[in-house]
Every structure is written in C-alpha cells, then in structure tokens.
C-alpha cells in the first residue's frame, strides 16, 4: 500500500506531529509539574506515545473498512495563484506530491505511518533519564 511518492507527506506529517506534541510535553512539564511533582516529563512522553499508538490503531481500523469520521481542518488553505515563473518541480523527474493530492486510502496510510513513527519516538524518549 505504501508507494515511494508517499514518503514526503509522511515525513512532513511526522515532523509536524512530533514538534507539536513535544511542545505539549514541555508545556506539561512547565505548568503541571509544580502542581504534581511526582509526574515527570517521562510520564508525558509515555502518555503521548500511547496516544499516537491509539490514533494509529483507529486509522488501521479505518483502513480495514470501519467507518470512522475524519477530523476536518478548521479552514482550508487557499491555493496560490499560478505564477509566470517556473517551479522547482519543473526540473525534477518526479512530480512533488502533497498530502492533499493523495486519495483517502493513501492519506490514511501516511497518517498511520506518521503516528507509528511518532509513537515509537516518544516511547523511546520516555526511557531517557530526564
């Protein structure tokens, strides 16, 4: 199910999700740790890692045919108007594929892999002595 042109959207989703959840974990450490000193940053990484695995499991169920609604973005990004100058994609052998250009099943596969990678990274970070 995974094709070579799906690498870029998967990497972008993985990076974005890791950075956002790292921000959530650091906010957790900053504001909740003084209130509950026994909850460390390792607990935050563990909880976020399991949250990613739960999201990956839900996407896997969606790939198997279960009808689970998707989260819709709050506002659709506007497309840039056509410019008169050339694009970098004109000079590559492969066309650049964005996440929105993929069909629903390919989007689910990219999201599944991004969630699995992020879950593994956050669970691995939870074992670090912090």
The first five atom37 places (N, CA, C, CB, O) and aatype in JSON, in Angstrom:
{
  "aatype": [20, 20, 20, 20, 20, 20, 20, 20, 20, 20, 20, 20, 20, 20, 20, 20, 20, 20, 20, 20, 20, 20, 20, 20, 20, 20, 20, 20, 20, 20, 20, 20, 20, 20, 20, 20, 20, 20, 20, 20, 20, 20, 20, 20, 20, 20, 20, 20, 20, 20, 20, 20, 20, 20, 20, 20, 20, 20, 20, 20, 20, 20, 20, 20, 20, 20, 20, 20, 20, 20, 20, 20, 20, 20, 20, 20, 20, 20, 20, 20, 20, 20, 20, 20, 20, 20, 20, 20, 20, 20, 20, 20, 20, 20, 20, 20, 20, 20, 20, 20, 20, 20, 20, 20, 20, 20, 20, 20, 20, 20, 20, 20, 20, 20, 20, 20, 20, 20, 20, 20, 20, 20, 20, 20, 20, 20, 20, 20, 20, 20],
  "atom_mask": [
    [1, 1, 1, 1, 1],
    [1, 1, 1, 1, 1],
    [1, 1, 1, 1, 1],
    [1, 1, 1, 1, 1],
    [1, 1, 1, 1, 1],
    [1, 1, 1, 1, 1],
    [1, 1, 1, 1, 1],
    [1, 1, 1, 1, 1],
    [1, 1, 1, 1, 1],
    [1, 1, 1, 1, 1],
    [1, 1, 1, 1, 1],
    [1, 1, 1, 1, 1],
    [1, 1, 1, 1, 1],
    [1, 1, 1, 1, 1],
    [1, 1, 1, 1, 1],
    [1, 1, 1, 1, 1],
    [1, 1, 1, 1, 1],
    [1, 1, 1, 1, 1],
    [1, 1, 1, 1, 1],
    [1, 1, 1, 1, 1],
    [1, 1, 1, 1, 1],
    [1, 1, 1, 1, 1],
    [1, 1, 1, 1, 1],
    [1, 1, 1, 1, 1],
    [1, 1, 1, 1, 1],
    [1, 1, 1, 1, 1],
    [1, 1, 1, 1, 1],
    [1, 1, 1, 1, 1],
    [1, 1, 1, 1, 1],
    [1, 1, 1, 1, 1],
    [1, 1, 1, 1, 1],
    [1, 1, 1, 1, 1],
    [1, 1, 1, 1, 1],
    [1, 1, 1, 1, 1],
    [1, 1, 1, 1, 1],
    [1, 1, 1, 1, 1],
    [1, 1, 1, 1, 1],
    [1, 1, 1, 1, 1],
    [1, 1, 1, 1, 1],
    [1, 1, 1, 1, 1],
    [1, 1, 1, 1, 1],
    [1, 1, 1, 1, 1],
    [1, 1, 1, 1, 1],
    [1, 1, 1, 1, 1],
    [1, 1, 1, 1, 1],
    [1, 1, 1, 1, 1],
    [1, 1, 1, 1, 1],
    [1, 1, 1, 1, 1],
    [1, 1, 1, 1, 1],
    [1, 1, 1, 1, 1],
    [1, 1, 1, 1, 1],
    [1, 1, 1, 1, 1],
    [1, 1, 1, 1, 1],
    [1, 1, 1, 1, 1],
    [1, 1, 1, 1, 1],
    [1, 1, 1, 1, 1],
    [1, 1, 1, 1, 1],
    [1, 1, 1, 1, 1],
    [1, 1, 1, 1, 1],
    [1, 1, 1, 1, 1],
    [1, 1, 1, 1, 1],
    [1, 1, 1, 1, 1],
    [1, 1, 1, 1, 1],
    [1, 1, 1, 1, 1],
    [1, 1, 1, 1, 1],
    [1, 1, 1, 1, 1],
    [1, 1, 1, 1, 1],
    [1, 1, 1, 1, 1],
    [1, 1, 1, 1, 1],
    [1, 1, 1, 1, 1],
    [1, 1, 1, 1, 1],
    [1, 1, 1, 1, 1],
    [1, 1, 1, 1, 1],
    [1, 1, 1, 1, 1],
    [1, 1, 1, 1, 1],
    [1, 1, 1, 1, 1],
    [1, 1, 1, 1, 1],
    [1, 1, 1, 1, 1],
    [1, 1, 1, 1, 1],
    [1, 1, 1, 1, 1],
    [1, 1, 1, 1, 1],
    [1, 1, 1, 1, 1],
    [1, 1, 1, 1, 1],
    [1, 1, 1, 1, 1],
    [1, 1, 1, 1, 1],
    [1, 1, 1, 1, 1],
    [1, 1, 1, 1, 1],
    [1, 1, 1, 1, 1],
    [1, 1, 1, 1, 1],
    [1, 1, 1, 1, 1],
    [1, 1, 1, 1, 1],
    [1, 1, 1, 1, 1],
    [1, 1, 1, 1, 1],
    [1, 1, 1, 1, 1],
    [1, 1, 1, 1, 1],
    [1, 1, 1, 1, 1],
    [1, 1, 1, 1, 1],
    [1, 1, 1, 1, 1],
    [1, 1, 1, 1, 1],
    [1, 1, 1, 1, 1],
    [1, 1, 1, 1, 1],
    [1, 1, 1, 1, 1],
    [1, 1, 1, 1, 1],
    [1, 1, 1, 1, 1],
    [1, 1, 1, 1, 1],
    [1, 1, 1, 1, 1],
    [1, 1, 1, 1, 1],
    [1, 1, 1, 1, 1],
    [1, 1, 1, 1, 1],
    [1, 1, 1, 1, 1],
    [1, 1, 1, 1, 1],
    [1, 1, 1, 1, 1],
    [1, 1, 1, 1, 1],
    [1, 1, 1, 1, 1],
    [1, 1, 1, 1, 1],
    [1, 1, 1, 1, 1],
    [1, 1, 1, 1, 1],
    [1, 1, 1, 1, 1],
    [1, 1, 1, 1, 1],
    [1, 1, 1, 1, 1],
    [1, 1, 1, 1, 1],
    [1, 1, 1, 1, 1],
    [1, 1, 1, 1, 1],
    [1, 1, 1, 1, 1],
    [1, 1, 1, 1, 1],
    [1, 1, 1, 1, 1],
    [1, 1, 1, 1, 1],
    [1, 1, 1, 1, 1],
    [1, 1, 1, 1, 1],
    [1, 1, 1, 1, 1]
  ],
  "atom_positions": [
    [[0.81, -1.19, 0.0], [0.0, 0.0, 0.0], [0.86, 1.26, 0.0], [-0.92, 0.0, 1.19], [0.42, 2.3, -0.49]],
    [[2.04, 1.17, 0.53], [2.91, 2.34, 0.6], [3.73, 2.43, -0.67], [3.84, 2.27, 1.84], [4.37, 1.47, -1.08]],
    [[3.68, 3.6, -1.3], [4.44, 3.85, -2.52], [5.54, 4.87, -2.24], [3.51, 4.33, -3.65], [5.53, 5.55, -1.21]],
    [[6.47, 4.97, -3.16], [7.62, 5.85, -2.98], [7.2, 7.32, -2.9], [8.61, 5.65, -4.12], [7.82, 8.09, -2.15]],
    [[6.19, 7.73, -3.64], [5.78, 9.14, -3.66], [5.07, 9.56, -2.37], [4.88, 9.39, -4.85], [4.77, 10.74, -2.2]],
    [[4.82, 8.63, -1.48], [4.16, 8.94, -0.22], [5.15, 9.22, 0.9], [3.24, 7.81, 0.19], [4.74, 9.45, 2.04]],
    [[6.44, 9.2, 0.61], [7.46, 9.45, 1.63], [7.41, 10.89, 2.11], [8.86, 9.12, 1.08], [7.43, 11.14, 3.31]],
    [[7.33, 11.85, 1.18], [7.34, 13.27, 1.55], [6.16, 13.63, 2.46], [7.31, 14.13, 0.28], [6.38, 14.25, 3.5]],
    [[4.9, 13.27, 2.11], [3.81, 13.61, 3.03], [3.95, 12.93, 4.39], [2.49, 13.22, 2.42], [3.56, 13.51, 5.41]],
    [[4.49, 11.72, 4.42], [4.66, 11.02, 5.69], [5.71, 11.72, 6.56], [5.07, 9.55, 5.44], [5.51, 11.88, 7.76]],
    [[6.8, 12.14, 5.95], [7.84, 12.85, 6.72], [7.32, 14.19, 7.23], [9.1, 13.07, 5.84], [7.59, 14.56, 8.37]],
    [[6.57, 14.9, 6.41], [6.02, 16.18, 6.83], [5.04, 16.01, 8.0], [5.32, 16.88, 5.66], [5.08, 16.77, 8.96]],
    [[4.17, 15.0, 7.9], [3.21, 14.77, 8.99], [3.93, 14.32, 10.25], [2.17, 13.7, 8.56], [3.57, 14.74, 11.35]],
    [[4.95, 13.48, 10.11], [5.69, 13.02, 11.27], [6.39, 14.18, 11.97], [6.72, 11.96, 10.87], [6.3, 14.31, 13.19]],
    [[7.06, 15.02, 11.22], [7.77, 16.15, 11.8], [6.81, 17.11, 12.5], [8.56, 16.89, 10.72], [7.06, 17.55, 13.62]],
    [[5.71, 17.43, 11.83], [4.74, 18.36, 12.41], [4.15, 17.81, 13.7], [3.63, 18.66, 11.42], [4.05, 18.53, 14.69]],
    [[3.77, 16.56, 13.69], [3.16, 15.96, 14.88], [4.17, 15.85, 16.02], [2.59, 14.59, 14.56], [3.82, 16.08, 17.17]],
    [[5.4, 15.49, 15.71], [6.41, 15.39, 16.77], [6.69, 16.75, 17.4], [7.72, 14.79, 16.21], [6.81, 16.86, 18.62]],
    [[6.8, 17.78, 16.59], [7.09, 19.11, 17.12], [5.92, 19.61, 17.97], [7.39, 20.1, 15.98], [6.14, 20.16, 19.05]],
    [[4.7, 19.43, 17.5], [3.54, 19.89, 18.27], [3.4, 19.13, 19.6], [2.26, 19.72, 17.44], [3.11, 19.74, 20.63]],
    [[3.61, 17.84, 19.57], [3.47, 17.08, 20.81], [4.67, 17.3, 21.74], [3.32, 15.59, 20.5], [4.53, 17.17, 22.96]],
    [[5.81, 17.61, 21.19], [6.94, 18.0, 22.04], [6.63, 19.3, 22.76], [8.23, 18.13, 21.21], [6.99, 19.47, 23.92]],
    [[5.98, 20.22, 22.07], [5.55, 21.46, 22.7], [4.53, 21.17, 23.81], [4.94, 22.4, 21.65], [4.6, 21.78, 24.88]],
    [[3.6, 20.25, 23.57], [2.62, 19.88, 24.6], [3.33, 19.27, 25.81], [1.58, 18.9, 24.03], [2.97, 19.56, 26.95]],
    [[4.31, 18.42, 25.56], [5.03, 17.79, 26.66], [5.82, 18.82, 27.48], [5.98, 16.71, 26.13], [5.88, 18.73, 28.7]],
    [[6.42, 19.77, 26.8], [7.17, 20.79, 27.53], [6.24, 21.73, 28.3], [8.04, 21.61, 26.56], [6.58, 22.17, 29.39]],
    [[5.08, 22.03, 27.74], [4.09, 22.81, 28.5], [3.58, 22.02, 29.7], [2.91, 23.2, 27.59], [3.35, 22.59, 30.77]],
    [[3.42, 20.72, 29.54], [3.04, 19.84, 30.64], [4.09, 19.94, 31.75], [2.9, 18.36, 30.15], [3.76, 20.11, 32.93]],
    [[5.34, 19.85, 31.36], [6.43, 19.91, 32.32], [6.5, 21.27, 33.02], [7.76, 19.62, 31.64], [6.8, 21.36, 34.21]],
    [[6.22, 22.32, 32.28], [6.32, 23.67, 32.83], [5.18, 23.99, 33.8], [6.34, 24.69, 31.71], [5.42, 24.56, 34.86]],
    [[3.95, 23.62, 33.44], [2.81, 24.07, 34.22], [2.21, 23.0, 35.14], [1.75, 24.55, 33.3], [1.67, 23.35, 36.19]],
    [[2.3, 21.73, 34.8], [1.72, 20.69, 35.65], [2.7, 20.1, 36.64], [1.16, 19.6, 34.8], [2.29, 19.58, 37.68]],
    [[3.97, 20.16, 36.35], [4.95, 19.57, 37.26], [5.02, 20.29, 38.6], [6.31, 19.57, 36.61], [5.17, 19.61, 39.62]],
    [[4.93, 21.63, 38.68], [4.9, 22.25, 40.01], [3.68, 21.86, 40.83], [4.95, 23.76, 39.86], [3.74, 21.81, 42.06]],
    [[2.56, 21.57, 40.15], [1.36, 21.16, 40.88], [1.43, 19.71, 41.34], [0.14, 21.37, 40.01], [0.97, 19.37, 42.43]],
    [[2.0, 18.85, 40.48], [2.13, 17.43, 40.79], [3.58, 17.01, 40.55], [1.14, 16.57, 39.92], [3.92, 16.59, 39.44]],
    [[4.44, 17.11, 41.55], [5.87, 16.86, 41.31], [6.2, 15.41, 41.0], [6.66, 17.29, 42.52], [7.28, 15.13, 40.47]],
    [[5.32, 14.47, 41.29], [5.61, 13.07, 41.0], [5.39, 12.73, 39.53], [4.75, 12.17, 41.87], [5.83, 11.67, 39.08]],
    [[4.72, 13.6, 38.77], [4.52, 13.37, 37.34], [5.66, 14.07, 36.61], [3.12, 13.9, 36.86], [5.72, 15.3, 36.56]],
    [[6.55, 13.28, 36.04], [7.73, 13.83, 35.37], [7.49, 13.93, 33.87], [8.97, 12.96, 35.65], [6.42, 13.58, 33.36]],
    [[8.5, 14.42, 33.18], [8.43, 14.54, 31.73], [8.37, 13.17, 31.07], [9.63, 15.33, 31.2], [7.81, 13.03, 29.98]],
    [[8.93, 12.16, 31.71], [8.86, 10.79, 31.16], [7.41, 10.31, 31.1], [9.7, 9.83, 32.02], [7.03, 9.6, 30.16]],
    [[6.61, 10.67, 32.08], [5.19, 10.3, 32.05], [4.48, 10.98, 30.88], [4.51, 10.67, 33.37], [3.63, 10.37, 30.23]],
    [[4.83, 12.22, 30.61], [4.23, 12.94, 29.49], [4.59, 12.27, 28.17], [4.68, 14.41, 29.48], [3.73, 12.08, 27.31]],
    [[5.86, 11.91, 28.0], [6.28, 11.23, 26.78], [5.58, 9.88, 26.63], [7.79, 11.05, 26.77], [5.21, 9.5, 25.52]],
    [[5.42, 9.17, 27.71], [4.73, 7.88, 27.65], [3.27, 8.06, 27.25], [4.82, 7.16, 29.0], [2.76, 7.33, 26.4]],
    [[2.6, 9.02, 27.86], [1.19, 9.26, 27.53], [1.02, 9.69, 26.08], [0.6, 10.32, 28.46], [0.1, 9.24, 25.4]],
    [[1.9, 10.55, 25.62], [1.8, 10.99, 24.23], [2.11, 9.85, 23.27], [2.76, 12.17, 23.98], [1.48, 9.73, 22.22]],
    [[3.09, 9.01, 23.62], [3.4, 7.85, 22.78], [2.22, 6.9, 22.67], [4.59, 7.11, 23.34], [1.92, 6.42, 21.58]],
    [[1.55, 6.63, 23.78], [0.38, 5.76, 23.73], [-0.78, 6.43, 22.99], [-0.05, 5.37, 25.13], [-1.59, 5.74, 22.36]],
    [[-0.88, 7.74, 23.07], [-1.9, 8.46, 22.31], [-1.66, 8.31, 20.8], [-1.91, 9.96, 22.7], [-2.61, 8.13, 20.04]],
    [[-0.41, 8.37, 20.39], [-0.09, 8.16, 18.98], [-0.43, 6.73, 18.55], [1.38, 8.45, 18.71], [-0.95, 6.52, 17.46]],
    [[-0.14, 5.75, 19.41], [-0.47, 4.37, 19.06], [-1.99, 4.17, 19.0], [0.15, 3.41, 20.07], [-2.47, 3.39, 18.18]],
    [[-2.74, 4.84, 19.85], [-4.2, 4.77, 19.8], [-4.71, 5.37, 18.49], [-4.82, 5.49, 21.0], [-5.61, 4.8, 17.86]],
    [[-4.16, 6.5, 18.08], [-4.55, 7.11, 16.81], [-4.19, 6.2, 15.64], [-3.88, 8.48, 16.65], [-4.95, 6.09, 14.68]],
    [[-3.04, 5.56, 15.7], [-2.64, 4.64, 14.64], [-3.59, 3.44, 14.57], [-1.18, 4.16, 14.86], [-3.92, 2.97, 13.49]],
    [[-4.02, 2.96, 15.73], [-4.97, 1.84, 15.75], [-6.31, 2.24, 15.15], [-5.16, 1.33, 17.19], [-6.93, 1.45, 14.43]],
    [[-6.76, 3.44, 15.43], [-8.02, 3.92, 14.87], [-7.91, 4.05, 13.35], [-8.42, 5.27, 15.5], [-8.85, 3.72, 12.63]],
    [[-6.78, 4.54, 12.88], [-6.59, 4.66, 11.43], [-6.51, 3.28, 10.8], [-5.31, 5.46, 11.11], [-6.99, 3.07, 9.69]],
    [[-5.9, 2.32, 11.5], [-5.85, 0.96, 10.98], [-7.24, 0.37, 10.86], [-4.97, 0.07, 11.88], [-7.54, -0.34, 9.9]],
    [[-8.1, 0.65, 11.83], [-9.48, 0.2, 11.74], [-10.19, 0.86, 10.56], [-10.23, 0.51, 13.04], [-11.01, 0.22, 9.9]],
    [[-9.88, 2.12, 10.3], [-10.48, 2.81, 9.16], [-10.01, 2.18, 7.85], [-10.12, 4.3, 9.18], [-10.79, 2.07, 6.9]],
    [[-8.75, 1.76, 7.79], [-8.25, 1.09, 6.59], [-8.9, -0.27, 6.38], [-6.74, 0.93, 6.66], [-9.04, -0.73, 5.25]],
    [[-9.31, -0.91, 7.48], [-9.97, -2.21, 7.36], [-11.44, -2.1, 6.98], [-9.85, -2.95, 8.66], [-12.08, -3.12, 6.74]],
    [[-11.97, -0.88, 6.93], [-13.34, -0.71, 6.47], [-14.3, -0.15, 7.49], [-13.84, -1.99, 6.0], [-15.46, 0.08, 7.17]],
    [[-13.85, 0.08, 8.7], [-14.73, 0.66, 9.71], [-14.94, 2.14, 9.37], [-14.12, 0.5, 11.14], [-14.0, 2.84, 9.01]],
    [[-16.16, 2.58, 9.49], [-16.49, 3.96, 9.12], [-16.31, 4.88, 10.32], [-17.93, 4.06, 8.56], [-17.22, 5.04, 11.13]],
    [[-15.14, 5.46, 10.41], [-14.81, 6.4, 11.49], [-14.66, 7.77, 10.84], [-13.49, 5.97, 12.27], [-13.91, 7.91, 9.87]],
    [[-15.36, 8.78, 11.35], [-15.25, 10.1, 10.71], [-13.86, 10.69, 10.86], [-16.27, 11.05, 11.29], [-13.17, 10.45, 11.85]],
    [[-13.47, 11.45, 9.86], [-12.18, 12.12, 9.89], [-12.32, 13.5, 10.5], [-11.59, 12.23, 8.46], [-13.39, 14.12, 10.45]],
    [[-11.23, 13.97, 11.1], [-11.23, 15.33, 11.59], [-11.03, 16.28, 10.41], [-10.11, 15.53, 12.67], [-10.15, 16.07, 9.58]],
    [[-11.85, 17.3, 10.35], [-11.75, 18.25, 9.26], [-10.97, 19.47, 9.71], [-13.15, 18.65, 8.75], [-11.11, 19.9, 10.86]],
    [[-10.15, 20.03, 8.83], [-9.42, 21.25, 9.23], [-10.4, 22.4, 9.44], [-8.37, 21.63, 8.16], [-11.47, 22.45, 8.83]],
    [[-10.02, 23.31, 10.3], [-10.9, 24.43, 10.6], [-11.09, 25.33, 9.38], [-10.33, 25.23, 11.75], [-12.19, 25.82, 9.13]],
    [[-10.04, 25.54, 8.65], [-10.13, 26.39, 7.47], [-9.24, 25.8, 6.39], [-9.73, 27.86, 7.8], [-8.1, 25.44, 6.66]],
    [[-9.76, 25.71, 5.2], [-8.97, 25.17, 4.1], [-7.95, 26.2, 3.63], [-9.88, 24.73, 2.93], [-8.29, 27.37, 3.46]],
    [[-6.72, 25.79, 3.43], [-5.73, 26.74, 2.94], [-6.04, 27.12, 1.48], [-4.31, 26.15, 3.05], [-6.46, 26.29, 0.68]],
    [[-5.82, 28.37, 1.18], [-6.04, 28.83, -0.19], [-4.87, 28.42, -1.06], [-6.24, 30.37, -0.23], [-3.72, 28.42, -0.63]],
    [[-5.18, 28.07, -2.27], [-4.12, 27.73, -3.22], [-3.53, 29.01, -3.8], [-4.66, 26.81, -4.35], [-4.24, 29.98, -4.05]],
    [[-2.22, 28.98, -4.0], [-1.56, 30.12, -4.6], [-1.96, 30.23, -6.07], [-0.02, 30.0, -4.45], [-2.13, 29.21, -6.74]],
    [[-2.11, 31.43, -6.56], [-2.42, 31.57, -7.99], [-1.23, 31.14, -8.84], [-2.82, 33.03, -8.32], [-0.09, 31.14, -8.38]],
    [[-1.51, 30.8, -10.06], [-0.46, 30.38, -10.97], [0.49, 31.56, -11.22], [-1.06, 29.86, -12.3], [0.06, 32.66, -11.53]],
    [[1.74, 31.3, -11.08], [2.75, 32.33, -11.27], [3.36, 32.18, -12.67], [3.86, 32.23, -10.18], [3.29, 31.12, -13.28]],
    [[3.94, 33.25, -13.16], [4.51, 33.23, -14.5], [5.88, 32.56, -14.53], [4.62, 34.65, -15.03], [6.35, 32.15, -15.59]],
    [[6.52, 32.44, -13.38], [7.86, 31.86, -13.37], [7.77, 30.35, -13.14], [8.74, 32.53, -12.3], [6.73, 29.83, -12.73]],
    [[8.85, 29.66, -13.39], [8.89, 28.21, -13.26], [8.94, 27.76, -11.82], [10.07, 27.65, -14.01], [9.28, 28.53, -10.92]],
    [[8.6, 26.52, -11.62], [8.59, 25.93, -10.29], [9.74, 24.93, -10.2], [7.23, 25.23, -9.99], [10.22, 24.44, -11.22]],
    [[10.18, 24.64, -8.99], [11.26, 23.67, -8.8], [10.83, 22.29, -9.31], [11.66, 23.59, -7.32], [11.66, 21.51, -9.77]],
    [[9.53, 22.0, -9.23], [9.04, 20.7, -9.67], [9.18, 20.51, -11.17], [7.59, 20.52, -9.26], [9.13, 19.39, -11.66]],
    [[9.36, 21.62, -11.91], [9.53, 21.5, -13.36], [10.85, 20.82, -13.71], [9.47, 22.88, -14.01], [10.99, 20.27, -14.8]],
    [[11.79, 20.85, -12.8], [13.11, 20.34, -13.09], [13.4, 18.98, -12.47], [14.13, 21.31, -12.63], [14.51, 18.46, -12.6]],
    [[12.43, 18.4, -11.82], [12.63, 17.09, -11.21], [12.01, 16.01, -12.08], [12.03, 17.05, -9.8], [11.13, 16.27, -12.89]],
    [[12.49, 14.8, -11.9], [11.94, 13.69, -12.65], [10.55, 13.3, -12.13], [12.88, 12.49, -12.58], [9.68, 12.91, -12.9]],
    [[10.37, 13.41, -10.82], [9.1, 13.04, -10.21], [8.32, 14.29, -9.83], [9.32, 12.15, -8.98], [8.92, 15.28, -9.4]],
    [[7.01, 14.27, -9.99], [6.23, 15.42, -9.52], [6.16, 15.41, -7.99], [4.81, 15.4, -10.12], [6.14, 14.35, -7.37]],
    [[6.11, 16.6, -7.41], [6.0, 16.73, -5.96], [4.55, 16.46, -5.57], [6.47, 18.15, -5.47], [3.63, 17.1, -6.09]],
    [[4.36, 15.52, -4.66], [3.01, 15.13, -4.24], [2.79, 15.64, -2.83], [2.82, 13.59, -4.32], [3.57, 15.35, -1.93]],
    [[1.73, 16.4, -2.64], [1.38, 16.86, -1.3], [0.35, 15.92, -0.71], [0.85, 18.32, -1.34], [-0.19, 15.04, -1.39]],
    [[0.08, 16.11, 0.57], [-0.86, 15.23, 1.27], [-2.27, 15.36, 0.71], [-0.86, 15.55, 2.77], [-3.01, 14.37, 0.65]],
    [[-2.66, 16.56, 0.29], [-4.0, 16.77, -0.23], [-4.19, 16.15, -1.6], [-4.29, 18.25, -0.3], [-5.32, 15.9, -2.01]],
    [[-3.1, 15.9, -2.32], [-3.2, 15.29, -3.65], [-3.43, 13.78, -3.59], [-1.95, 15.58, -4.44], [-3.8, 13.18, -4.6]],
    [[-3.21, 13.17, -2.44], [-3.39, 11.73, -2.31], [-4.87, 11.4, -2.13], [-2.57, 11.2, -1.11], [-5.65, 12.23, -1.68]],
    [[-5.24, 10.17, -2.49], [-6.62, 9.77, -2.23], [-6.78, 9.37, -0.76], [-7.04, 8.59, -3.16], [-5.79, 9.34, -0.02]],
    [[-8.0, 9.07, -0.35], [-8.3, 8.85, 1.08], [-7.49, 7.7, 1.68], [-9.79, 8.58, 1.26], [-6.97, 7.81, 2.79]],
    [[-7.38, 6.61, 0.95], [-6.65, 5.46, 1.48], [-5.16, 5.77, 1.63], [-6.84, 4.24, 0.56], [-4.54, 5.37, 2.61]],
    [[-4.59, 6.47, 0.66], [-3.18, 6.83, 0.76], [-2.94, 7.83, 1.88], [-2.69, 7.41, -0.57], [-1.91, 7.78, 2.54]],
    [[-3.88, 8.75, 2.12], [-3.78, 9.67, 3.24], [-3.81, 8.91, 4.56], [-4.91, 10.71, 3.2], [-3.07, 9.24, 5.49]],
    [[-4.66, 7.89, 4.64], [-4.73, 7.08, 5.86], [-3.43, 6.31, 6.09], [-5.89, 6.1, 5.78], [-2.99, 6.18, 7.23]],
    [[-2.83, 5.81, 5.02], [-1.56, 5.08, 5.17], [-0.46, 6.03, 5.65], [-1.15, 4.41, 3.82], [0.33, 5.67, 6.52]],
    [[-0.41, 7.24, 5.09], [0.59, 8.22, 5.53], [0.38, 8.6, 6.99], [0.54, 9.48, 4.65], [1.34, 8.7, 7.76]],
    [[-0.87, 8.8, 7.39], [-1.17, 9.14, 8.78], [-0.84, 7.99, 9.72], [-2.64, 9.54, 8.94], [-0.35, 8.2, 10.82]],
    [[-1.12, 6.76, 9.28], [-0.8, 5.59, 10.09], [0.7, 5.49, 10.34], [-1.31, 4.31, 9.41], [1.14, 5.29, 11.47]],
    [[1.49, 5.64, 9.29], [2.94, 5.56, 9.45], [3.48, 6.72, 10.28], [3.62, 5.54, 8.09], [4.4, 6.53, 11.08]],
    [[2.93, 7.92, 10.09], [3.38, 9.06, 10.88], [3.08, 8.85, 12.36], [2.72, 10.36, 10.39], [3.91, 9.17, 13.21]],
    [[1.9, 8.32, 12.67], [1.55, 8.07, 14.07], [2.42, 6.97, 14.68], [0.08, 7.67, 14.17], [2.82, 7.07, 15.84]],
    [[2.72, 5.94, 13.91], [3.58, 4.87, 14.43], [5.0, 5.38, 14.7], [3.62, 3.7, 13.45], [5.59, 5.06, 15.73]],
    [[5.53, 6.16, 13.78], [6.88, 6.69, 13.97], [6.92, 7.62, 15.19], [7.35, 7.44, 12.71], [7.84, 7.54, 16.01]],
    [[5.93, 8.49, 15.3], [5.89, 9.41, 16.45], [5.7, 8.65, 17.76], [4.76, 10.44, 16.28], [6.32, 9.0, 18.77]],
    [[4.87, 7.62, 17.76], [4.68, 6.82, 18.96], [5.96, 6.14, 19.4], [3.6, 5.78, 18.74], [6.28, 6.1, 20.58]],
    [[6.7, 5.59, 18.44], [7.97, 4.94, 18.76], [8.97, 5.96, 19.3], [8.55, 4.23, 17.51], [9.68, 5.68, 20.27]],
    [[9.03, 7.14, 18.67], [9.98, 8.16, 19.13], [9.66, 8.64, 20.55], [9.98, 9.36, 18.17], [10.56, 8.8, 21.37]],
    [[8.37, 8.86, 20.84], [8.02, 9.35, 22.17], [8.16, 8.26, 23.23], [6.6, 9.88, 22.16], [8.54, 8.56, 24.36]],
    [[7.88, 7.02, 22.9], [8.1, 5.96, 23.88], [9.6, 5.74, 24.11], [7.44, 4.65, 23.41], [10.01, 5.44, 25.23]],
    [[10.41, 5.89, 23.08], [11.86, 5.77, 23.27], [12.37, 6.93, 24.13], [12.6, 5.75, 21.9], [13.27, 6.76, 24.95]],
    [[11.8, 8.12, 23.94], [12.21, 9.27, 24.74], [11.76, 9.14, 26.19], [11.67, 10.56, 24.15], [12.35, 9.75, 27.08]],
    [[10.73, 8.35, 26.43], [10.25, 8.2, 27.8], [11.23, 7.36, 28.65], [8.86, 7.55, 27.8], [11.17, 7.4, 29.88]],
    [[12.1, 6.6, 28.0], [13.06, 5.8, 28.74], [14.35, 6.56, 29.06], [13.4, 4.55, 27.96], [15.19, 6.07, 29.81]],
    [[14.49, 7.75, 28.51], [15.68, 8.56, 28.8], [15.58, 9.14, 30.21], [15.84, 9.7, 27.76], [14.5, 9.53, 30.65]],
    [[16.7, 9.2, 30.92], [16.65, 9.78, 32.27], [16.57, 11.3, 32.19], [17.89, 9.36, 33.1], [17.54, 11.97, 31.84]],
    [[15.41, 11.84, 32.52], [15.23, 13.29, 32.46], [14.95, 13.84, 33.85], [14.07, 13.67, 31.51], [14.77, 15.04, 34.02]]
  ]
}
